[in-house]
Amino acid sequence: MEVTVPAITLGALQYAIMKVLWERGEAASSEVHAALVEDRGLAPTTIATMLRKMEDKGVVAHRRDGRQFVYRPTVSREEVRESMVGELV
């Protein structure tokens, strides 16, 4: 029996966010923003919104730490690479 895994497609910003999370293991939205602001110049709300959309996609999850959410990846770098390469083929 063959199991079909849904494709994981990420835009450039989503992939950049995932790279931060893969490197750190987990991070608050403000930490992700700090890691990306110099290169991308995005507002903190943009990062927070994108993290929520990525959680809806199932590629990140969060836990509450006081008043902030701390996000972690739920898919590996390899899973994303394989899925995105598979989409091209």
C-alpha positions in Angstrom: 0.0 0.0 0.0 1.4 3.4 -1.0 1.0 6.3 1.3 0.9 9.8 -0.2 2.4 12.5 1.9 1.0 16.0 1.3 3.4 18.4 -0.3 5.1 21.0 1.8 5.4 24.2 -0.1 7.0 27.2 1.4 7.5 30.7 0.1 10.8 32.5 0.5 9.9 34.2 3.7 8.4 31.0 5.2 11.6 29.1 4.3 13.7 31.9 5.9 11.6 31.6 9.1 12.0 27.8 9.1 15.8 28.1 8.8 15.8 30.2 12.0 13.7 27.7 13.8 15.8 24.7 12.5 19.0 26.4 13.7 17.6 27.4 17.1 15.2 24.5 17.8 12.6 26.9 18.9 12.1 30.7 19.1 9.6 33.4 20.0 8.2 35.5 17.2 10.3 38.4 18.4 13.5 36.3 18.1 12.6 35.2 14.6 12.0 38.9 13.7 15.3 39.9 15.2 17.1 37.2 13.2 15.5 38.4 9.9 15.0 42.1 10.3 18.4 43.1 8.9 18.0 41.2 5.7 14.3 41.6 5.2 13.2 44.7 7.0 9.8 43.3 7.9 7.5 44.4 10.7 7.2 42.1 13.8 3.5 41.7 13.0 4.4 40.3 9.6 6.5 37.6 11.2 3.8 36.8 13.8 1.1 36.6 11.0 3.4 34.3 8.9 4.0 32.0 11.9 0.3 31.6 12.5 -0.2 30.8 8.8 2.6 28.3 9.0 1.0 26.7 12.1 -2.2 26.3 10.1 -0.1 24.5 7.4 1.2 22.2 10.1 4.9 23.0 9.6 5.3 24.7 13.0 3.7 24.4 16.4 3.8 26.7 19.5 3.8 26.5 23.3 3.0 29.4 25.6 5.8 30.9 27.6 4.3 33.6 29.8 2.7 36.1 27.4 4.5 34.9 24.3 4.3 32.0 22.0 7.5 30.0 21.3 7.5 28.3 18.0 9.2 25.0 16.9 9.4 23.3 13.6 7.3 20.2 13.1 8.9 19.1 9.9 12.6 18.6 9.2 14.7 20.5 6.7 15.0 17.2 4.8 11.3 16.7 4.6 10.8 20.2 3.2 13.6 19.8 0.7 12.3 16.4 -0.5 8.8 17.7 -0.8 9.8 20.9 -2.7 12.1 19.0 -5.0 9.3 16.4 -5.6 7.0 19.3 -6.6 9.5 20.4 -9.2 9.8 16.9 -10.7 
